[in-house]
Amino acid sequence: MPLYFEAQQILPYTVELVFAFFANPENLPRLMPPWQKARIEEAAFVPPPRPPAGTPLPRLGVAAGDGTRLVLTFRPVPLLPIRFPWEATIENFRWNQGFCDVQGQGPFAYWRHCHTVEPTEVNGKPGATITDRVEYSLPLAPIMHRFDALLVRPQIRSIFRYRQKRTLELLGLIARHQS
């Protein structure tokens, strides 16, 4: 039985800027809480397909296309000296619309995190709404699923709150630098 989590954030930045930021895996450790000490250990990039003609593309480093594989390590609990590896593969890459990262190996029995970016208006200017949809299963389900509401979901919620705060900060810095 899969479990679900969803978070949404409205940002005062264009779809193109928001998408380019999230499509660059180098930003992932910057979006994770500092206590996790996340770092990319290995990356096998597959370039994304050519964007449709006329698609504006901000230059924000690399973009991870379908088949890109990343190995990230992180601390699952504050102060725990043990690092957990997390291997993910990028799927369903669609320029300025979204992509998914799917866990190959890691702490969950199953994890699929899809990011979608849609245009919206923020104070009369172009903005973007990013929606994160996560489908996951815990190891030893259904026994461990009983602990989801008590332990796992609050941590996921906390991590996404941090992620949203950092997203706003980092995109603000990028936007000011590009001006």
C-alpha positions as CSV (number, residue, x, y, z in Angstrom):
1,M,0.0,0.0,0.0
2,P,1.7,3.2,-1.1
3,L,1.7,6.4,1.0
4,Y,1.5,9.9,-0.5
5,F,2.8,13.3,0.3
6,E,2.2,16.6,-1.6
7,A,3.6,20.1,-1.2
8,Q,3.1,23.2,-3.3
9,Q,4.8,26.5,-3.5
10,I,4.1,29.7,-5.4
11,L,7.2,31.5,-6.4
12,P,7.6,35.1,-7.8
13,Y,10.0,33.8,-10.6
14,T,9.4,32.6,-14.1
15,V,8.6,28.9,-14.9
16,E,11.9,28.8,-16.9
17,L,14.0,29.9,-13.9
18,V,12.2,27.7,-11.4
19,F,12.4,24.6,-13.7
20,A,16.1,25.2,-14.5
21,F,16.9,25.5,-10.8
22,F,15.2,22.2,-9.9
23,A,16.5,20.4,-13.0
24,N,20.1,21.0,-11.9
25,P,20.9,18.2,-9.4
26,E,23.8,20.3,-8.0
27,N,21.1,22.3,-6.2
28,L,19.7,19.2,-4.4
29,P,22.2,19.2,-1.4
30,R,21.6,23.0,-1.0
31,L,17.8,22.3,-0.5
32,M,18.3,19.7,2.2
33,P,18.6,20.7,5.9
34,P,22.2,21.3,7.0
35,W,22.0,18.6,9.7
36,Q,21.7,16.0,6.9
37,K,25.1,17.0,5.4
38,A,23.9,15.8,2.0
39,R,26.3,15.5,-0.8
40,I,26.4,14.0,-4.3
41,E,28.8,11.1,-4.4
42,E,28.3,10.0,-7.9
43,A,26.5,11.3,-11.0
44,A,26.0,9.8,-14.5
45,F,24.4,12.6,-16.5
46,V,22.2,12.0,-19.5
47,P,21.5,15.2,-21.3
48,P,17.9,16.2,-21.6
49,P,16.3,16.3,-25.1
50,R,16.6,19.5,-27.1
51,P,14.0,22.0,-25.9
52,P,11.2,22.9,-28.3
53,A,12.1,25.8,-30.6
54,G,11.7,29.2,-28.9
55,T,11.9,27.8,-25.4
56,P,13.7,30.3,-23.1
57,L,16.3,28.6,-21.1
58,P,18.1,30.3,-18.2
59,R,21.7,29.2,-17.8
60,L,21.9,27.6,-14.4
61,G,24.4,24.8,-15.0
62,V,23.5,21.3,-16.0
63,A,20.0,19.8,-16.4
64,A,19.5,16.1,-15.6
65,G,17.6,14.4,-18.4
66,D,15.8,11.0,-18.5
67,G,18.2,8.2,-17.3
68,T,20.5,10.5,-15.2
69,R,21.5,8.5,-12.2
70,L,22.7,10.2,-9.0
71,V,24.0,8.7,-5.7
72,L,23.5,11.0,-2.8
73,T,24.6,10.4,0.8
74,F,23.0,12.0,3.9
75,R,22.4,11.7,7.6
76,P,18.9,10.5,8.2
77,V,18.8,11.8,11.8
78,P,20.5,14.8,13.3
79,L,23.9,14.0,14.9
80,L,23.8,10.4,13.7
81,P,27.3,9.8,12.3
82,I,26.1,7.2,9.8
83,R,25.4,8.3,6.2
84,F,22.8,6.6,4.1
85,P,23.2,6.3,0.4
86,W,20.3,7.2,-1.9
87,E,20.4,6.3,-5.6
88,A,17.9,8.0,-7.9
89,T,17.2,8.0,-11.6
90,I,15.5,10.8,-13.4
91,E,12.4,10.0,-15.5
92,N,9.7,11.8,-17.5
93,F,11.8,15.0,-18.1
94,R,9.7,17.6,-19.9
95,W,11.2,21.1,-20.4
96,N,9.7,23.7,-18.2
97,Q,7.0,21.3,-17.0
98,G,8.5,18.7,-14.8
99,F,10.3,15.5,-14.1
100,C,10.4,12.6,-11.6
101,D,13.2,11.1,-9.5
102,V,12.8,7.5,-8.6
103,Q,14.8,5.7,-5.9
104,G,16.8,2.7,-7.1
105,Q,18.3,2.0,-3.7
106,G,17.8,3.9,-0.5
107,P,16.0,4.1,2.8
108,F,12.5,3.6,1.4
109,A,11.0,0.4,-0.1
110,Y,9.7,2.7,-2.9
111,W,10.1,6.4,-3.6
112,R,8.9,8.4,-6.6
113,H,9.0,12.2,-6.4
114,C,7.5,14.2,-9.3
115,H,8.1,17.9,-9.6
116,T,5.7,19.9,-11.8
117,V,6.1,23.6,-12.6
118,E,3.2,25.6,-13.9
119,P,2.9,29.3,-14.8
120,T,1.0,31.5,-12.4
121,E,0.7,35.2,-11.7
122,V,2.3,36.7,-8.6
123,N,1.4,40.4,-7.9
124,G,0.6,40.9,-11.6
125,K,3.9,39.4,-12.8
126,P,4.9,36.0,-14.2
127,G,5.5,33.5,-11.5
128,A,5.5,29.7,-11.1
129,T,3.8,27.1,-8.9
130,I,5.9,24.1,-8.1
131,T,4.1,21.0,-7.0
132,D,6.0,18.1,-5.4
133,R,4.1,14.8,-5.4
134,V,5.7,11.9,-3.6
135,E,4.5,8.3,-3.6
136,Y,6.5,6.1,-1.2
137,S,6.5,2.8,0.8
138,L,8.4,2.0,3.9
139,P,10.5,-1.1,4.4
140,L,8.7,-3.9,6.2
141,A,5.3,-2.6,5.1
142,P,2.5,-2.8,6.4
143,I,4.1,-3.0,9.9
144,M,6.3,0.1,9.4
145,H,3.4,2.0,7.7
146,R,1.9,2.3,11.2
147,F,4.8,4.6,12.1
148,D,4.3,6.9,9.0
149,A,2.0,9.4,10.7
150,L,4.1,9.4,13.9
151,L,7.7,9.5,12.5
152,V,8.1,9.5,8.8
153,R,5.5,12.0,7.5
154,P,6.5,14.7,10.1
155,Q,10.1,14.4,9.0
156,I,9.1,14.6,5.3
157,R,6.9,17.6,6.0
158,S,9.7,19.3,7.9
159,I,12.2,18.7,5.1
160,F,9.9,20.1,2.5
161,R,9.2,23.2,4.6
162,Y,13.0,23.7,4.8
163,R,13.2,23.1,1.1
164,Q,10.6,25.7,0.3
165,K,12.3,28.3,2.4
166,R,15.7,27.6,0.8
167,T,14.2,27.6,-2.7
168,L,12.9,31.1,-2.1
169,E,16.2,32.3,-0.7
170,L,18.4,30.7,-3.5
171,L,16.1,31.8,-6.3
172,G,16.2,35.3,-4.9
173,L,20.0,35.2,-5.0
174,I,20.0,33.9,-8.6
175,A,17.5,36.4,-9.8
176,R,19.4,39.3,-8.3
177,H,22.7,38.0,-9.8
178,Q,21.1,37.7,-13.2
179,S,19.7,41.3,-13.1
